[in-house]
Amino acid sequence: MFIQCTASLRKKLGLKEEDLSQGEVYGKYPDTFRAWHANLVRYHGKQSIILMNDETRYGVLLYGLKAKDFKNLKQLIFLGIRTALEMEGVRLEVIDTYLQEDWGMTFGKTKDRKRVARMNRTAEEMYVYDRALEEDRIIQKKSPGQPTESSREPGSIPMK
């Protein structure tokens, strides 16, 4: 998996030029399915990372990261993508094949301004799902359409 980071995220991770991959193998379909762009953002005042898949523009939010979380960022990215795909109903064997850890994860620079603009749009769209945001979780476990306890109407039936 190839994670293309903005300058602010690379700085936060302490990635130097020699640490970065060029990601040549991720430039063409179907390999672009394993390429993501990532940006460090402040979401409701908390450090968060927005991930966007290069091929599908699918977005994943890692919310409320603390300094210690950046040391385990690779694991959090894998877990965040896994959780999002599970919530979308993707079969587990497909997810396992996609996230084969032996393929590893490398970091690089963002590809171009167009992808960064798309990622920024994805970040803006995340605010639409505010009611599903679980403030105490880095990996969000509710789908955007599933109401939270505080957003349910009185007398409504809880969704399971």
C-alpha positions in Angstrom: 0.0 0.0 0.0 1.3 3.4 -0.9 0.3 6.4 1.2 1.0 9.8 -0.4 1.3 12.4 2.3 0.9 16.1 2.2 3.9 18.2 3.5 2.2 18.8 6.8 1.7 15.1 7.5 5.2 14.2 6.3 6.5 16.8 8.8 4.4 15.4 11.6 5.7 11.9 10.9 9.3 13.1 10.7 9.7 11.7 7.2 12.8 12.8 5.3 13.3 12.8 1.6 15.3 9.6 1.8 12.5 7.9 3.6 10.0 8.4 0.8 9.1 6.0 -2.0 8.3 7.2 -5.5 5.5 4.6 -5.8 6.1 3.9 -9.4 4.2 0.6 -9.3 1.0 2.4 -8.1 0.6 4.6 -11.1 -1.7 2.5 -13.2 -4.9 0.6 -12.8 -5.4 -1.9 -11.0 -2.5 -0.9 -8.7 -4.1 2.5 -8.0 -6.6 0.7 -5.8 -3.7 0.3 -3.3 -2.6 3.9 -3.5 -4.0 6.5 -1.0 -3.5 10.2 -0.4 -3.4 11.4 3.3 -3.6 14.8 4.9 -3.3 16.0 8.5 -6.3 18.1 9.4 -8.0 19.6 12.4 -11.5 18.2 12.7 -13.5 19.7 15.5 -10.3 21.0 17.0 -8.6 17.5 17.1 -5.7 16.3 15.0 -7.1 13.9 12.4 -6.0 12.2 9.2 -8.1 12.1 6.1 -7.3 9.2 3.7 -8.6 9.1 0.2 -8.2 6.2 -2.2 -6.7 7.3 -5.5 -8.9 5.1 -7.7 -12.3 5.4 -6.0 -12.0 8.6 -3.9 -13.3 6.6 -1.0 -12.5 8.5 2.3 -11.5 7.3 5.7 -11.2 9.4 8.8 -8.7 8.7 11.6 -10.1 11.1 14.3 -8.6 12.7 17.4 -5.0 11.4 17.1 -2.6 12.0 19.9 1.3 12.0 19.7 1.5 8.3 20.6 -0.9 7.3 17.8 1.5 8.7 15.2 4.0 6.0 16.3 1.5 3.3 15.3 0.2 5.1 12.2 0.6 2.2 9.9 -1.4 -0.1 12.1 -4.1 2.6 12.5 -4.3 3.1 8.7 -4.7 -0.7 8.1 -7.3 -0.9 10.9 -9.2 2.2 9.6 -9.4 0.9 6.1 -10.4 -2.6 7.3 -13.1 -1.2 9.5 -14.5 1.1 6.7 -14.6 -1.8 4.2 -16.3 -4.1 6.7 -18.9 -1.4 7.4 -19.5 -1.2 3.6 -20.2 -5.0 3.5 -17.1 -6.1 1.7 -16.5 -9.8 2.2 -13.7 -10.5 4.7 -11.6 -12.6 2.3 -11.6 -9.7 -0.2 -10.5 -7.3 2.6 -7.8 -9.7 3.7 -6.4 -10.0 0.2 -6.5 -6.2 -0.2 -4.7 -5.6 3.1 -2.1 -8.3 2.9 0.4 -6.9 5.4 3.3 -8.6 3.7 2.9 -6.1 0.8 3.8 -3.5 3.4 3.1 0.2 3.4 5.3 2.9 2.0 5.0 6.7 2.2 5.6 9.2 -0.5 4.8 12.8 -1.6 1.4 13.7 -3.0 1.0 13.0 -6.7 -0.4 16.2 -8.0 -2.6 19.2 -7.1 -5.7 17.6 -8.6 -5.5 14.7 -6.1 -4.9 17.0 -3.2 -7.9 19.1 -4.2 -10.0 16.0 -4.4 -8.8 14.9 -0.9 -9.6 18.4 0.5 -13.1 18.1 -1.0 -13.4 14.7 0.8 -12.4 16.4 4.0 -15.0 19.0 3.6 -17.7 16.3 2.9 -16.8 14.7 6.3 -18.7 17.4 8.1 -21.9 16.1 6.6 -21.5 13.0 8.8 -21.0 14.9 12.0 -23.9 13.2 13.7 -22.3 9.8 13.3 -18.9 11.0 14.7 -17.9 9.0 17.8 -15.7 11.5 19.7 -14.0 8.8 21.8 -12.8 6.6 18.9 -10.0 7.1 16.4 -11.5 4.4 14.1 -15.1 5.3 13.5 -17.4 2.3 13.8 -20.7 3.7 12.7 -21.8 4.2 9.2 -22.7 7.8 8.3 -26.4 6.9 7.9 -26.6 5.3 11.4 -27.9 7.7 14.0 -26.0 8.2 17.2 -27.7 8.1 20.6 -27.8 11.9 20.8 -29.3 12.3 17.3 -32.2 9.9 17.7 -35.7 11.3 17.9 -37.7 10.6 21.1 -39.6 7.4 20.7 -37.6 6.2 17.7 -36.4 2.6 17.5 -32.7 2.1 18.1 -30.8 0.8 15.1 -28.6 -2.3 15.6 
